Amino acid sequence: MNEFTFEEMNLMCIYNGDGTRTGLIAALTEMRRYLEKDESDLLDLTDSVLKKLKGMDDAAFERLELIPEFDE
């Protein structure tokens, strides 16, 4: 599994409403629909997270500590 960056982890914390991998994938996919082309950094970040989430299983997702960190 690819490691998540600091920014990716924080994005997942924001959209991890129901606490499941599939729920997070759905929330990020929905949010992505509202992004504009000039929001390329957020588009790229979201795409990277979605790719990594789709490449892992639920057990690996459950081992993630999705607690927001505001300082690097």
Secondary structure, 3 states (H helix, E strand, C coil): CCCCCHHHHHHHHHHCCCCCHHHHHHHHHHHHCCCCCCCHHHHHHHHHHHHHHHCCCHHHHHCCCCCCCCCC
